[in-house]
Amino acid sequence: MEIKNKTTNRVPMSLLLLLVIFTFSKCKKDLNEVNPESPVNNTETTSAAVDSKNGIKTLNLSNASSDGGFAYKAYGISITGDSESNPSISKLKVFENGKELSAAHSKHDDIRKIGKGRFSHWSNALYFSASDNTDPRKNGRTYTYSVDGSTSSVVPPIVTNPTAPGVITPVESGAIIGYASVNGKTTGGLGGQTVTVTSLAALKSAVSSNNAKIVKVSGRITGAGYINVGSNTTILGLKGSSMEGVGLLIYGTNNVIIRNMTIKNVVTYSNIVIKEGAHHVWVDHCDLSSDRNHGWDYYDGLLDVGNRSDFVTLSWNRLHDSHIPMLIGFGDGNTNDIGKLNVTVYKNYFYNVSERQPSTRFGYMHVFNNYLQNGSGYGIGATMGATVRTDNNFFENQSAPIRTTYNAKPGFVSGASTNIYKNSGANIISTSASTWVPTYEYKSELIPADQVPAVVTASAGATLNL
């Protein structure tokens, strides 16, 4: 029986040779990890390169696309690139604002996961990452390359920190600034039915559907746990209203506005949580608090954003008496947040807190005109490749106003010099300064840093007369 099996299972020699060749070539390809697709067969005809002088060509990034993680790809490179048979033949040099990037011939998996200027010229395509892992299509830098060994002569652009003339009256008319108005609009329950609620049961029922609706909260509502908020919802706290013990959960829904709510002492959950792909959310003029008497594990945070959420604006809120008021990006392992978590945080008042004002991972955060007072730990944290633009914030009595070093990997910070640091320790920033600035208009809302304490303390929180 054993001899019979060997005879009937014998593989012809020619087929065996083919299998060996196929297996060897596949192993080599997997080892190099540099060919996630076949650019040589790509039919894209729009070149990403535009000729310039002195052997330097400029990348036109209007047609570049994400290749996952920190990697981006552009087609149209006209010289011979690397291939499986010649994995180091390309002589391409790549420059960011005139400074040469490295390392060339990088594995595509390293470009995606590590980035930091790594690139690969594979066939007719360039796979590359920015030096600080920002999106090269948005960070405002010029990317050039040479095909003949030329040295880049591009002069880095001058980055001017935004300023604002004179005193600007706070905008309280309902205008949304920042990411909640990018790539779509946040209108909440505009056009829907308006209802006023005075009990927990009525509130849960009123906000549960995805139909357009405006829900006004009156009086004091108490409870435990959380309330699921449906899409196309506006929740407005009427003057003197409050919620205690129960939070709001925006779980995978979109087009949500929460304004003028006072929410405090929510156990187990954060007061407001935005997660699971929720997008286009505006939280404005809310008063969120717990206390610091029960230890760090008794309460959660006050206002958290994570798990692939996107296009969020958090403005004019008071976040106080909490160890961990604001978290954007829930864990170092949540790499699916890369490309998401575009969040604007402006004119909020953080006081009597420990840290997370906010703490950020992975995304792009614009943090401007916030007043951070009496924080016993770090103020703004940028980690896990997150890019944070700071504009005209006022730090007072903060142990470490800005920090990048407390999670597994650091993030990147731009605009640190625009802030005021009063009675505060030094920033702990381990990465080179970024030049990223968001592309939406915000300068009409920006006020000088020295005016932030007076303006923000006067108008932040549930101060609207609704």
C-alpha positions, -999 to +999 in steps of 0.1 A: +000+000+000+028+024+008+045+017-026+012+022-044+007+056-028+041+068-038+035+058-074+001+073-078+012+107-061+043+111-082+045+147-097+059+151-133+094+167-132+084+196-155+055+205-133+077+203-102+102+227-118+075+252-125+063+250-089+098+257-076+102+287-098+069+301-089+074+296-052+109+312-053+097+343-071+068+347-047+090+344-016+113+370-030+084+394-036+070+389-001+105+394+014+110+427-002+075+439+004+079+465-023+052+457-049+017+459-035+004+464-070+019+464-104+025+500-115+040+489-148+006+477-158-012+507-144-032+525-170-032+559-152-021+584-179-019+616-158+017+622-149+025+633-114+057+649-125+062+683-141+096+692-156+116+720-140+151+734-144+185+721-134+175+685-135+149+689-108+113+679-114+083+688-092+057+663-081+022+674-089+004+659-059-031+666-072-034+631-085-014+614-057-033+589-036-029+571-003-012+537-003-021+530+033-006+542+066+020+569+060+026+560+024+014+579-007+019+571-044+023+591-076+027+578-111+046+591-141+082+587-131+100+585-165+133+567-156+138+531-149+127+521-114+134+492-091+120+457-100+121+423-085+151+414-107+168+448-100+156+459-066+182+488-062+186+501-098+168+534-093+190+565-088+160+587-079+165+613-052+134+628-035+134+662-017+110+679+007+113+716+007+148+711-007+159+686+019+167+651+007+145+623+020+157+588+028+159+559+028+155+550-008+146+515-019+125+511+013+101+482+018+065+494+011+055+480+045+081+502+062+069+532+043+033+525+054+041+517+091+072+538+098+073+565+071+096+593+082+107+601+046+112+566+034+104+560-003+106+535-031+108+541-069+092+510-082+087+508-120+070+541-130+056+549-096+069+567-065+058+554-031+069+579-004+062+594+030+066+629+044+095+634+069+070+639+098+044+614+084+019+642+075-002+640+044+020+654+016-011+665-002-021+688+027+010+698+045+019+727+022+054+715+013+070+712-021+082+677-032+107+674-059+129+647-073+160+644-096+166+617-122+202+626-130+218+630-096+211+667-093+208+683-059+175+700-051+176+738-051+141+743-038+140+770-011+118+760+018+087+783+020+084+808+048+058+797+072+041+826+088+022+821+120-014+833+117-023+865+135-054+884+140-058+922+141-073+937+172-100+922+194-125+900+176-160+895+192-167+858+198-189+843+172-220+828+188-244+830+159-243+793+151-215+793+125-193+762+126-156+766+122-132+738+113-135+701+104-172+697+110-177+718+079-151+700+058-159+674+032-196+680+038-217+701+062-230+695+097-266+707+099-279+685+127-317+683+128-322+714+105-357+712+089-370+685+113-395+686+140-387+704+173-396+687+206-388+697+242-381+669+268-380+669+306-373+633+314-346+607+307-371+584+289-384+612+267-348+622+258-338+587+249-369+583+227-366+617+210-329+613+199-330+576+189-341+578+152-321+590+122-348+614+111-341+651+112-351+665+146-343+692+171-345+682+207-345+708+235-336+697+270-354+714+299-348+710+336-326+685+355-324+650+341-307+622+361-299+586+354-270+562+346-253+548+315-256+565+282-281+577+255-276+566+219-279+596+196-292+590+160-280+608+129-294+642+118-299+654+154-296+687+172-296+686+210-300+720+227-298+725+264-322+752+275-311+778+301-306+761+335-309+726+322-285+698+332-279+660+329-263+641+357-250+606+357-259+598+321-238+606+289-244+610+252-230+583+228-226+592+191-219+556+179-214+553+141-240+581+133-234+614+116-246+650+113-250+656+150-250+689+168-248+691+207-250+727+221-254+743+255-256+711+275-244+707+310-234+671+317-216+659+349-206+630+370-211+602+345-197+570+359-180+543+337-186+563+304-174+596+292-199+625+293-199+626+254-183+599+233-180+601+195-168+567+180-172+539+155-169+560+123-192+588+135-186+619+114-196+655+110-203+662+147-202+696+164-201+699+202-204+735+212-208+756+244-212+726+267-202+724+304-187+690+311-173+679+345-168+652+371-144+655+400-109+644+410-118+631+444-126+595+434-093+585+417-084+581+381-105+550+374-138+560+388-149+583+360-139+581+324-132+613+303-155+642+295-154+644+257-137+616+236-133+610+199-120+578+184-124+545+164-124+560+129-145+590+137-139+620+115-147+657+107-154+669+142-154+703+158-153+709+196-157+745+204-164+769+233-168+741+259-158+741+296-141+709+306-132+709+343-126+689+375-115+658+357-082+638+355-086+631+317-110+655+300-104+650+263-091+620+244-088+618+206-077+583+195-084+556+220-053+532+217-019+528+202-031+498+184-060+516+166-041+520+133-074+521+114-076+556+127-049+566+103-064+589+077-093+597+101-096+618+133-097+652+116-107+673+146-108+710+154-106+721+190-110+758+197-119+783+224-124+756+250-116+762+287-098+734+305-092+739+342-086+718+373-076+688+353-047+665+352-039+659+315-054+652+281-062+688+270-064+669+246-044+638+242-042+627+205-032+598+184-029+592+146-051+620+132-048+657+123-059+680+151-061+718+150-060+733+184-064+771+186-073+798+211-079+774+240-073+784+276-056+756+296-053+764+333-041+745+363-031+712+347-010+689+368+003+668+339+008+675+302-016+699+284-017+690+247-004+656+238+006+645+203+015+608+199+014+578+174+022+600+144-006+625+151-001+660+138-013+688+159-014+724+148-015+749+178-024+785+172-025+812+199-034+790+229-028+802+265-012+778+289-012+787+326+002+766+355+008+736+332+035+711+341+043+703+305+022+724+281+029+702+250+043+667+250+050+640+225+067+612+245+042+594+267+028+567+243+047+541+221+055+567+194+057+605+193+036+628+171+043+661+155+036+697+164+034+729+144+028+764+157+042+759+192+058+794+191+024+811+187+012+801+222+017+819+256+031+798+284+025+814+318+040+799+350+044+766+331+071+741+325+089+735+293+074+717+263+086+681+258+086+677+220+109+650+207+102+655+169+112+682+145+087+710+140+059+704+115+047+731+091+012+717+087-017+742+087-053+732+080-067+744+047-101+756+060-105+793+068-103+801+105-083+833+107-114+855+110-121+836+143-085+836+156-077+861+184-043+870+199-031+846+225-030+873+253-067+879+249-077+842+252-082+840+290-107+869+291-126+860+260-128+822+267-137+825+304-165+850+296-182+829+269-172+792+271-196+767+285-234+766+286-237+803+283-261+806+254-295+820+261-316+794+243 
